[in-house]
Amino acid sequence: MGPAALLRLLVAAAVAAITSANLALGGPYALKVVDFGACDDGGEYPGMLVNISLIFDEAANETAYSGDFVYNYDYLADDCVMEIIVYKWGSTGGWGRFYNLTFTRPFDYLVTNFPAVMESIWFPMGITKKPVAPGTYYMKRLWTRPITLKKFPALPYGKFKLYMKGVKDGKRQVCAQMIVDIYEVGVFRALGYIPTLAGPIWGRS
């Protein structure tokens, strides 16, 4: 193969790669929960106990996360802060720090910016408005089928680990961890999953 032919081949490969990348970033996007529970970062979080486990629902023939959270204070109150720390699984393995987000007025911020997450996790536990009274809140069945994201026209896909930490008076008091796979909706359909909006992913007690 001569230099000109090799150059044409490289250009064609580059164009194909760019086209594929653009298609892969076209959306819409969905996430599939692959792990959910207490944080594994070794920290102590006295403001919340997490008792979540993965179960298999024979009637639905699906897996789901069930259990409870015990809140010792209102960690979604306006005077509290929430940190979301995101790690991305690397192409050669291992978690790398990817993104960090800190915000105040956590209830309002989550409802505005992460409505699908609120509708799939908090609302079904009865946490639908402020204030949130201390106590035990039950997660009956959080299905592991994909959830369509509503507010992300562009989003990197892959595997991510999220730490969601509640901060009060400068101290980290609560922490929950989630590992998700994010792909285009079409990819999940090709794998045999049908992404849904947040509401239907919850089972009945």
Secondary structure by P-SEA (a helix, b strand, c coil): ccaaaaaaaaaaaaaaaaaaaaaaacccbbbbbcccccccccccccccccbbbbbbcccccbbbbbbbbbbccccccccbbbbbbbbbbcccccccccccccccaaaaaaaaccaaaaaccccccccccccccbbbbbbccccccbbbbcccccccccbbbbbbbbbccccccbbbbbbbbbccaaaaaaacbbbbccccccccc
